[in-house]
Amino acid sequence: MTPMLVQHHPHPASAPPATDAPGRARDWAEIQERMLVPLYEAVYEHLEVGTGTRLLGLGCGSGLALLMAATRGARVTGVDTDHARVDLARERLLPDPSGHGGSPRRSGPTLETRLLYGGPDEAAAAADAVSPAYNLVTAFQPIGCTAGDSDGLVPTLTAAVRLAERGSAVVLAGWGPPERCATTGVFRVAGRLTERLRGQGAWRPAHRDDLEDVASRAGLRPDGSGRVACPFGYADADSAVRGLLSTGLFDSAVKAADQATVEKEIVEALHPHTRHDGTVWMPNVFRYLVARIP
């Protein structure tokens, strides 16, 4: 599925700073998140997600992947430490005014949808209260892009697998080979600006075995993988800047320099990918790993 080009403000403004959590979350939900739709679809097709699926989404963000699983009939629980993104996920999946994700719904996309602030501990409390164990765990936030980003995921996965049945699938996602990802050249801006902050969240190219390494450290057994084309398409350079900044991968660059400098550098890096009509198009490949809980 080819992502839709995103329409944006006629008078572009600087992207929200990292401190503007609601603004950053809105840019993620409205601009960037849909770029990963082909990845979500490929995983759900591969695992035949449907009415028998009880899914726990780690780092669920603003909920698009959960919504897609819910439309297939899955019962979904999403957890994320980003309150602003969870709030948007609740707007999508729990549109009633109360919208509290801690209790099950009996209408909407699924019979049972929960959206929680936090991590596996909060999911454990919800599962004990209203549902049997999960049989699918997803961690769709791509790893292997910043130094040490997998270190925080390993304990989260370790806690999450205790909530799932033996043999259940755990899905990890990451960037494909740098030479097959046009956006790599743009992310090198972050790497260049954060050279003096190396080891503190600085961007780095994805490594071939990033996903397998995380699975092994979490005690999981690899059981297949795949690659998916996920082109990034934007209506203009301003939308591209806002979308890319919403990923958080430029936060260290902003700390090392300043946001205006980072935005200027991103726009320059986008020139090779900007078409005559002003739209931006960057072909990318993402990779997913399916691992099993022994």
C-alpha atoms as one frame of an Amber mdcrd trajectory, in Angstrom:
protein
   0.000   0.000   0.000   1.420   3.383  -0.996   1.107   6.050   1.709  -0.988
   9.085   0.876   0.711  12.400   0.367  -0.060  14.606   3.335  -1.689  17.985
   2.833  -0.287  20.667   5.089  -0.517  24.308   6.133  -0.422  26.879   3.332
   1.919  28.996   5.497   4.519  26.611   6.908   5.917  27.207  10.354   8.682
  25.682  12.376   7.918  22.184  13.650   6.866  21.846  17.294   9.835  21.480
  19.652  10.288  18.267  21.615   8.907  20.049  24.666   5.563  20.514  22.843
   4.429  16.923  23.353   0.872  17.380  22.011   2.108  19.178  18.881   4.791
  16.591  18.239   2.298  13.752  18.777  -0.154  15.366  16.356   2.519  15.600
  13.670   3.335  11.925  14.216  -0.320  10.912  13.943  -1.217  13.141  10.989
   1.972  12.976   8.935   4.441  10.258   9.827   2.697   7.243  11.305   0.903
   6.244   8.103   4.243   5.690   6.381   4.488   2.409   8.306   1.100   1.069
   7.158   2.698  -1.400   4.686   4.755  -2.820   7.562   1.694  -3.308   9.762
  -0.247  -4.911   6.921   2.562  -7.304   6.042   2.938  -8.482   9.632  -0.796
  -8.975  10.134  -1.073 -10.909   6.892   1.929 -13.065   7.799   0.489 -13.916
  11.224  -3.148 -14.094  10.092  -4.288 -11.629  12.732  -8.017 -11.929  13.282
 -10.770 -12.637  15.782  -8.651 -15.057  17.789  -5.849 -12.552  18.299  -5.232
 -10.957  21.690  -2.619  -8.329  20.889  -0.379  -6.340  23.195   1.183  -3.377
  21.407   4.327  -2.010  23.076   5.034   1.621  22.260   1.649   1.793  20.548
   1.988   5.487  19.750  -1.167   7.117  18.421  -2.756   3.759  17.727  -2.874
   3.277  13.957  -1.390  -0.242  14.088  -3.843  -1.183  16.830  -6.750   0.216
  14.838  -5.746  -1.893  11.838  -5.595  -5.019  14.010  -8.933  -4.155  15.600
 -10.621  -3.877  12.205  -9.512  -7.482  11.623 -11.362  -8.499  14.779  -8.431
  -8.625  17.180  -8.732  -7.629  20.814  -6.045  -5.041  21.379  -4.220  -3.484
  24.294  -1.742  -0.690  23.714   0.794   0.791  26.125   3.080   3.777  25.675
   4.943   6.140  27.964   4.126   9.085  25.671   0.903  10.430  27.168   0.195
  12.731  24.226   0.328   9.857  21.726  -1.853   7.648  23.927  -4.402  10.467
  24.133  -4.573  10.518  20.335  -4.873   6.731  20.243  -7.849   6.981  22.565
  -9.466   9.490  20.226  -9.083   6.964  17.403 -10.130   3.790  19.155 -12.189
   4.991  22.114 -14.102   7.957  20.721 -16.610   8.176  23.582 -16.220  11.213
  25.873 -15.007   9.159  28.848 -12.439   7.351  26.675 -10.659   5.694  29.590
  -8.504   2.872  28.252  -8.383   0.993  31.547 -11.735  -0.721  31.014 -13.094
  -2.751  28.097 -15.451  -1.334  25.500 -18.370  -3.177  23.991 -18.639  -1.073
  20.856 -16.287   0.502  18.366 -13.607  -1.359  16.407 -13.364  -4.328  18.798
 -15.161  -5.941  21.685 -12.203  -5.185  23.898  -9.849  -2.253  23.463  -7.542
  -0.859  26.143  -5.065   2.004  25.838  -2.815   2.583  28.806  -0.075   4.940
  29.905   3.052   3.022  30.819   4.345  -0.418  29.917   3.887  -4.140  30.547
   3.103  -3.673  34.241   0.012  -1.644  33.376  -0.932  -4.193  30.706  -0.558
  -6.982  33.264  -3.044  -5.336  35.593  -5.555  -4.900  32.779  -5.070  -8.459
  31.538  -5.565  -9.946  34.980  -8.777  -7.997  35.335 -10.566  -8.546  32.052
  -8.892 -10.908  29.614  -6.824 -14.068  29.189  -3.148 -13.947  28.287  -2.010
 -12.251  25.092  -1.014 -14.365  22.099   0.733 -11.657  20.063   3.134  -8.933
  21.193   4.238  -6.200  18.795   7.010  -3.627  19.103   6.613  -1.710  15.842
   8.718   1.302  16.803  11.792   0.731  14.585  14.931  -0.038  16.561  18.579
   0.128  15.588  18.520   3.822  14.688  20.089   5.377  17.769  22.904   4.224
  19.994  21.491   2.118  22.813  17.858   2.244  21.697  17.561  -1.530  22.057
  18.785  -1.478  25.663  15.506  -0.128  26.932  13.462  -2.490  24.771  14.994
  -5.711  26.123  13.619  -5.396  29.690  10.268  -4.234  28.286  10.069  -7.335
  26.090  11.152  -9.561  28.963   8.294  -8.212  31.072   5.807  -8.414  28.206
   6.468 -12.047  27.295   5.471 -13.081  30.810   1.960 -11.910  29.914   1.703
 -14.025  26.755   1.129 -17.703  26.110   4.017 -19.994  25.301   4.624 -20.145
  21.563   3.115 -16.701  21.003   4.648 -14.462  18.367   6.634 -11.360  19.282
   7.234  -8.931  16.410  10.161  -6.524  16.272  10.708  -3.929  13.556  13.682
  -2.001  12.258  15.116  -0.173   9.270  16.352  -2.196   6.348  19.824  -1.951
   4.802  20.936   1.707   4.701  21.667   1.457   0.980  17.990   0.619   0.366
  16.598   3.441   2.499  16.627   6.873   0.909  15.825   8.456   4.273  19.182
   7.261   5.598  20.824  10.228   3.894  18.513  12.595   5.747  19.123  10.899
   9.088  22.857  11.326   8.567  22.175  14.987   9.389  21.430  13.854  12.938
  24.559  11.725  13.018  26.753  14.583  11.845  25.324  17.111  14.300  25.575
  14.750  17.280  29.106  13.460  16.784  30.126  15.040  20.061  27.218  13.292
  21.826  28.084   9.819  20.560  26.575   7.143  22.800  23.861   9.514  24.071
  21.025   8.888  21.667  22.908   9.843  18.522  21.610   8.387  15.238  23.478
   5.504  13.645  22.793   3.333  10.573  20.829   0.140  11.202  22.897  -3.016
  11.596  22.029  -6.300   9.927  21.453  -8.274  13.137  19.855  -5.593  15.346
  16.532  -7.411  15.607  18.040 -10.846  16.189  20.287  -9.414  18.903  17.336
  -7.939  20.788  15.325 -11.161  20.455  18.216 -13.221  21.778  18.768 -10.924
  24.760  15.051 -11.148  25.587  15.141 -14.958  25.480  13.073 -15.271  22.293
  13.461 -17.755  19.440  13.569 -16.258  15.904  10.907 -17.746  13.636  11.055
 -15.877  10.352  11.488 -12.371   9.041  10.508 -10.194   6.132  11.218  -6.957
   4.320   8.592  -4.409   3.362   8.737  -1.339   1.119   7.653   1.706   3.131
   8.185   4.818   0.998   7.947   8.155   2.779   5.804  10.574   0.794   5.072
  14.170   1.774   3.136  17.011   0.173   6.062  19.407   0.625   9.331  19.877
   2.442   7.631  21.466   5.444   5.477  18.365   5.972   8.576  16.216   5.602
  10.461  18.204   8.248   7.560  18.051  10.686   7.044  14.349  10.114  10.700
  13.447  10.447  11.170  15.521  13.592   8.143  13.800  15.145  10.050  10.501
  15.104  12.348  11.770  17.838  15.439  10.700  15.898  16.626  14.303  15.624
  16.187  15.218  19.298  19.872  14.763  20.123  20.797  16.845  17.086  18.558
  19.645  18.339  20.284  19.474  21.725  23.702  19.563  20.065  22.814  22.492
  17.809  19.360  24.106  17.783  16.068  23.360  16.089  16.372  26.030  13.389
  19.756  24.637  12.345  18.455  21.077  12.285  15.415  22.030  10.211  17.621
  23.887   7.721  19.948  20.870   7.421  17.000  18.506   6.899  15.557  20.678
   4.123  18.920  20.660   2.361  19.175  16.875   2.715  15.685  16.545   1.193
  16.650  18.310  -2.057  17.577  15.096  -3.944  14.182  13.650  -3.040  12.068
  16.692  -3.881  10.106  16.507  -7.134   9.342  19.339  -9.548   5.890  19.805
  -7.993   7.403  20.228  -4.517   6.392  16.822  -3.181   8.985  14.714  -1.388
   9.385  10.988  -2.098  11.885   8.659  -0.414  11.794   4.887  -1.052  12.643
   2.845   2.054  12.721  -0.774   3.133  11.806  -1.870   6.642  12.479  -5.237
   8.188  10.468  -7.229  10.711  11.381 -10.253  12.800   8.898 -12.763  14.155
  10.179 -14.451  17.302   8.497 -17.019  19.509   8.176 -17.295  23.273   9.746
 -20.637  24.285
